[in-house]
């Protein structure tokens, strides 16, 4: 996977250190929802059963460079 410098910087935050690369890869390859932002970045979500949370991954418009990844407390699967 490719990462932005921003992602590498924010990844060391205490609330994000537990996010595994395999979870990020799963969000990229098997998302339960995908949205395109107004800046053409791509949002993808995946449910992480081990954490009982939803992970949101933000990709650059190339669809492969990870810009951000965090547990999304507001995500609702049915909406």
MMTF fields as JSON, N, C-alpha, C and O atoms, coordinates in Angstrom:
{
  "mmtfVersion": "1.0.0",
  "mmtfProducer": "UNKNOWN",
  "numBonds": 315,
  "numAtoms": 316,
  "numGroups": 79,
  "numChains": 1,
  "numModels": 1,
  "chainsPerModel": [1],
  "groupsPerChain": [79],
  "chainIdList": ["A"],
  "bondAtomList": [4, 2, 8, 6, 12, 10, 16, 14, 20, 18, 24, 22, 28, 26, 32, 30, 36, 34, 40, 38, 44, 42, 48, 46, 52, 50, 56, 54, 60, 58, 64, 62, 68, 66, 72, 70, 76, 74, 80, 78, 84, 82, 88, 86, 92, 90, 96, 94, 100, 98, 104, 102, 108, 106, 112, 110, 116, 114, 120, 118, 124, 122, 128, 126, 132, 130, 136, 134, 140, 138, 144, 142, 148, 146, 152, 150, 156, 154, 160, 158, 164, 162, 168, 166, 172, 170, 176, 174, 180, 178, 184, 182, 188, 186, 192, 190, 196, 194, 200, 198, 204, 202, 208, 206, 212, 210, 216, 214, 220, 218, 224, 222, 228, 226, 232, 230, 236, 234, 240, 238, 244, 242, 248, 246, 252, 250, 256, 254, 260, 258, 264, 262, 268, 266, 272, 270, 276, 274, 280, 278, 284, 282, 288, 286, 292, 290, 296, 294, 300, 298, 304, 302, 308, 306, 312, 310],
  "bondOrderList": [1, 1, 1, 1, 1, 1, 1, 1, 1, 1, 1, 1, 1, 1, 1, 1, 1, 1, 1, 1, 1, 1, 1, 1, 1, 1, 1, 1, 1, 1, 1, 1, 1, 1, 1, 1, 1, 1, 1, 1, 1, 1, 1, 1, 1, 1, 1, 1, 1, 1, 1, 1, 1, 1, 1, 1, 1, 1, 1, 1, 1, 1, 1, 1, 1, 1, 1, 1, 1, 1, 1, 1, 1, 1, 1, 1, 1, 1],
  "groupList": [{"groupName": "UNK", "atomNameList": ["N", "CA", "C", "O"], "elementList": ["N", "C", "C", "O"], "formalChargeList": [0, 0, 0, 0], "bondAtomList": [1, 0, 2, 1, 3, 2], "bondOrderList": [1, 1, 2], "singleLetterCode": "X", "chemCompType": "L-PEPTIDE LINKING"}],
  "groupTypeList": [0, 0, 0, 0, 0, 0, 0, 0, 0, 0, 0, 0, 0, 0, 0, 0, 0, 0, 0, 0, 0, 0, 0, 0, 0, 0, 0, 0, 0, 0, 0, 0, 0, 0, 0, 0, 0, 0, 0, 0, 0, 0, 0, 0, 0, 0, 0, 0, 0, 0, 0, 0, 0, 0, 0, 0, 0, 0, 0, 0, 0, 0, 0, 0, 0, 0, 0, 0, 0, 0, 0, 0, 0, 0, 0, 0, 0, 0, 0],
  "groupIdList": [1, 2, 3, 4, 5, 6, 7, 8, 9, 10, 11, 12, 13, 14, 15, 16, 17, 18, 19, 20, 21, 22, 23, 24, 25, 26, 27, 28, 29, 30, 31, 32, 33, 34, 35, 36, 37, 38, 39, 40, 41, 42, 43, 44, 45, 46, 47, 48, 49, 50, 51, 52, 53, 54, 55, 56, 57, 58, 59, 60, 61, 62, 63, 64, 65, 66, 67, 68, 69, 70, 71, 72, 73, 74, 75, 76, 77, 78, 79],
  "secStructList": [7, 3, 3, 7, 2, 2, 2, 2, 2, 2, 6, 6, 1, 6, 6, 6, 6, 6, 7, 7, 2, 2, 2, 2, 2, 2, 2, 2, 2, 1, 7, 1, 3, 3, 3, 3, 7, 6, 6, 1, 7, 3, 3, 3, 3, 3, 3, 3, 6, 6, 6, 6, 3, 3, 3, 3, 3, 3, 3, 7, 6, 6, 1, 1, 3, 3, 3, 3, 3, 3, 3, 7, 6, 6, 7, 7, 6, 6, 7],
  "xCoordList": [0.843, 0.0, 0.885, 1.999, 0.341, 1.014, 0.296, -0.917, 1.06, 0.513, 0.984, 2.09, 0.136, 0.565, 1.372, 1.312, 2.121, 2.853, 1.882, 2.158, 0.737, -0.282, -0.717, -0.82, -0.97, -1.381, -0.289, -0.573, 0.94, 2.039, 2.154, 2.502, 1.867, 1.918, 0.761, 0.975, -0.464, -1.626, -1.712, -2.389, -1.052, -1.113, -0.524, -0.847, 0.321, 0.943, 0.08, 0.448, -1.064, -1.973, -2.471, -2.692, -2.649, -3.074, -4.378, -4.533, -5.312, -6.585, -6.481, -7.458, -5.311, -5.159, -4.064, -3.937, -3.272, -2.147, -2.595, -1.837, -3.813, -4.295, -4.897, -5.304, -4.961, -5.55, -4.545, -3.436, -4.953, -4.058, -4.09, -5.112, -2.936, -2.85, -3.85, -4.421, -4.069, -5.003, -6.428, -7.191, -6.794, -8.115, -8.219, -9.245, -7.156, -7.146, -7.274, -8.04, -6.522, -6.591, -7.987, -8.472, -8.632, -9.996, -10.964, -11.858, -10.787, -11.643, -11.449, -12.399, -10.234, -9.944, -10.546, -11.151, -10.385, -10.783, -12.208, -12.804, -12.768, -14.098, -14.945, -15.447, -15.122, -15.878, -17.367, -17.914, -18.008, -19.465, -20.133, -21.319, -19.388, -19.896, -18.71, -17.62, -18.952, -17.955, -18.635, -19.749, -17.971, -18.459, -17.299, -16.149, -17.614, -16.621, -16.856, -17.968, -15.813, -15.9, -15.839, -15.52, -16.143, -16.12, -14.717, -14.576, -13.677, -12.3, -11.79, -10.595, -12.715, -12.449, -11.706, -11.325, -11.494, -10.963, -12.071, -13.255, -11.675, -12.606, -12.726, -11.726, -13.956, -14.224, -14.691, -15.554, -14.11, -14.548, -14.668, -13.842, -15.718, -15.954, -15.939, -16.286, -15.526, -15.575, -15.863, -15.429, -16.602, -16.867, -15.724, -15.336, -15.187, -14.121, -14.755, -14.982, -15.031, -15.728, -14.955, -15.548, -13.64, -12.804, -12.953, -12.814, -13.235, -13.364, -14.827, -15.132, -15.717, -17.134, -17.291, -18.054, -16.527, -16.527, -16.433, -16.146, -16.688, -16.54, -15.303, -15.093, -14.494, -13.279, -13.55, -14.035, -13.235, -13.328, -11.911, -11.024, -11.711, -10.429, -10.647, -11.561, -9.8, -9.852, -8.674, -7.517, -8.996, -7.98, -7.869, -8.836, -6.694, -6.539, -7.285, -7.658, -7.509, -8.262, -7.678, -8.379, -6.406, -5.836, -6.413, -6.198, -7.154, -7.808, -6.911, -7.355, -5.647, -4.746, -3.887, -3.355, -3.733, -2.915, -3.787, -4.764, -3.42, -4.187, -3.818, -2.649, -4.839, -4.643, -5.054, -4.487, -6.029, -6.506, -7.222, -7.756, -7.231, -7.96, -8.292, -7.419, -9.553, -9.977, -11.299, -12.038, -11.583, -12.857, -13.917, -13.785, -14.966, -16.022, -17.177, -17.968, -17.271, -18.299, -19.706, -20.684, -19.82, -21.126, -21.677, -22.804, -20.909, -21.334, -22.498, -22.479, -23.503, -24.658, -24.746, -24.877, -24.675, -24.593, -25.816, -25.666, -26.988, -28.199, -28.505, -29.444, -27.778, -28.127, -27.319, -27.504],
  "yCoordList": [-1.186, 0.0, 1.244, 1.253, 2.28, 3.575, 4.477, 4.375, 5.358, 6.248, 7.674, 7.901, 8.632, 10.032, 10.318, 9.56, 11.411, 11.825, 12.142, 11.862, 12.73, 13.034, 11.762, 11.752, 10.698, 9.44, 8.926, 8.519, 8.938, 8.458, 9.261, 8.711, 10.554, 11.404, 11.096, 10.942, 11.005, 10.796, 9.365, 9.112, 8.454, 7.048, 6.813, 5.816, 7.705, 7.521, 8.034, 7.884, 8.636, 9.099, 7.898, 6.826, 8.069, 6.94, 6.275, 5.063, 7.044, 6.459, 5.734, 5.144, 5.772, 5.131, 4.085, 3.385, 3.963, 3.018, 1.57, 0.739, 1.251, -0.126, -0.518, -1.666, 0.411, 0.108, -0.707, -0.254, -1.894, -2.825, -2.593, -2.206, -2.84, -2.732, -3.649, -3.282, -4.833, -5.776, -5.219, -5.494, -4.447, -3.826, -2.743, -2.615, -1.969, -0.922, -1.565, -1.096, -2.634, -3.329, -3.88, -3.842, -4.388, -4.91, -3.79, -3.993, -2.606, -1.466, -1.076, -0.679, -1.188, -0.841, -1.872, -1.509, -3.14, -4.189, -4.711, -5.215, -4.599, -5.15, -4.18, -4.564, -2.948, -1.985, -2.32, -2.914, -1.924, -2.066, -0.819, -0.846, 0.27, 1.489, 2.273, 2.274, 2.937, 3.805, 5.106, 5.101, 6.217, 7.543, 8.342, 8.169, 9.214, 10.124, 11.5, 12.026, 12.076, 13.409, 14.466, 14.157, 15.708, 16.8, 17.055, 17.605, 16.661, 16.82, 15.564, 15.427, 14.653, 13.392, 12.351, 11.306, 12.617, 11.565, 10.548, 10.865, 9.331, 8.211, 7.766, 7.481, 7.71, 7.2, 5.762, 5.444, 4.888, 3.496, 3.06, 3.411, 2.284, 1.791, 0.264, -0.397, -0.264, -1.705, -1.913, -1.13, -2.978, -3.302, -4.153, -5.14, -3.763, -4.511, -5.255, -4.683, -6.525, -7.32, -7.387, -7.341, -7.494, -7.621, -6.419, -6.545, -5.265, -4.032, -3.605, -2.698, -4.258, -3.877, -2.399, -1.647, -2.018, -0.636, -0.645, -1.664, 0.54, 0.722, 1.565, 2.603, 1.1, 1.809, 2.581, 2.018, 3.875, 4.684, 4.901, 5.305, 4.631, 4.848, 5.867, 5.728, 6.891, 7.917, 7.683, 7.651, 7.521, 7.31, 8.551, 9.294, 8.764, 9.814, 9.391, 8.225, 10.32, 9.977, 8.814, 8.229, 8.469, 7.325, 5.989, 4.962, 6.004, 4.803, 3.825, 2.735, 4.195, 3.262, 3.893, 3.172, 5.202, 5.862, 6.235, 6.972, 5.713, 5.957, 7.329, 7.622, 8.16, 9.495, 9.551, 10.329, 8.74, 8.761, 7.452, 6.809, 7.062, 5.872, 6.06, 6.368, 5.872, 6.055, 5.336, 5.05, 5.047, 4.446, 5.537, 6.563, 5.299, 6.283, 6.022, 5.104, 6.826, 6.635, 6.945, 6.474, 7.732, 8.148, 7.298, 7.522, 6.336, 5.547, 4.638, 3.967, 4.627, 3.727, 2.91, 3.467, 1.606, 0.724, 0.795, 0.689, 0.964, 0.942, 2.212, 2.215, 3.286, 4.566, 4.864, 5.91],
  "zCoordList": [0.0, 0.0, 0.0, 0.523, -0.605, -0.601, 0.403, 0.59, 1.043, 2.056, 1.82, 1.329, 2.173, 2.151, 3.416, 4.384, 3.399, 4.597, 5.725, 6.891, 5.366, 6.375, 7.099, 8.326, 6.354, 6.981, 7.906, 9.032, 7.449, 8.286, 9.573, 10.618, 9.508, 10.696, 11.647, 12.85, 11.118, 11.987, 12.511, 13.507, 11.869, 12.273, 13.666, 14.311, 14.126, 15.435, 16.589, 17.754, 16.27, 17.321, 18.127, 17.564, 19.437, 20.282, 19.832, 19.987, 19.28, 18.846, 17.511, 17.05, 16.886, 15.566, 15.506, 14.502, 16.558, 16.513, 16.375, 15.876, 16.807, 16.728, 15.393, 15.214, 14.458, 13.146, 12.33, 12.047, 11.97, 11.263, 9.76, 9.193, 9.123, 7.664, 6.976, 5.949, 7.529, 6.896, 6.894, 5.968, 7.908, 7.946, 6.881, 6.213, 6.727, 5.703, 4.323, 3.481, 4.099, 2.816, 2.563, 1.433, 3.597, 3.454, 3.074, 2.253, 3.673, 3.319, 1.861, 1.187, 1.381, -0.016, -0.967, -1.976, -0.65, -1.596, -1.406, -2.358, -0.187, 0.092, 0.91, 1.967, 0.463, 1.27, 1.313, 0.385, 2.416, 2.481, 1.921, 1.592, 1.81, 1.17, 0.614, 1.185, -0.512, -1.14, -1.518, -2.042, -1.254, -1.649, -2.219, -1.815, -3.158, -3.722, -3.115, -3.167, -2.543, -1.962, -3.06, -4.208, -2.708, -3.688, -4.241, -5.333, -3.5, -3.978, -4.697, -4.96, -5.009, -5.71, -4.886, -5.413, -3.61, -2.751, -2.529, -2.646, -2.209, -2.121, -0.668, -0.01, -0.18, 1.168, 1.047, 0.228, 1.876, 1.916, 3.37, 4.212, 3.645, 4.993, 5.005, 4.026, 6.143, 6.378, 7.864, 8.709, 8.166, 9.574, 10.095, 9.47, 11.249, 11.9, 13.073, 14.139, 12.858, 13.872, 15.183, 16.261, 15.092, 16.292, 17.225, 18.441, 16.647, 17.421, 17.583, 18.358, 16.853, 16.809, 16.421, 17.028, 15.375, 14.883, 13.366, 12.739, 12.798, 11.36, 11.1, 11.728, 10.166, 9.778, 8.498, 7.517, 8.509, 7.288, 6.781, 7.533, 5.51, 4.856, 3.745, 2.932, 3.72, 2.679, 1.74, 2.159, 0.465, -0.565, -1.44, -1.606, -1.99, -2.994, -4.253, -4.385, -5.179, -6.395, -7.202, -8.027, -6.977, -7.704, -7.244, -7.888, -6.117, -5.636, -4.903, -4.54, -4.676, -3.993, -2.907, -2.064, -2.896, -1.876, -0.69, -0.828, 0.487, 1.71, 2.271, 2.523, 2.458, 3.018, 4.487, 5.254, 4.889, 6.265, 6.564, 5.66, 7.825, 8.268, 9.739, 10.551, 10.07, 11.457, 11.681, 10.739, 12.953, 13.295, 13.279, 13.946, 12.507, 12.274, 13.23, 13.019, 14.273, 15.298, 14.801, 15.381, 13.734, 13.248, 12.102, 11.659, 11.622, 10.475, 10.843, 11.875, 9.988, 10.111, 8.836, 7.746, 8.964, 7.798, 6.902, 5.684, 7.425, 6.619, 5.867, 5.071, 6.065, 5.453, 4.225, 3.603]
}
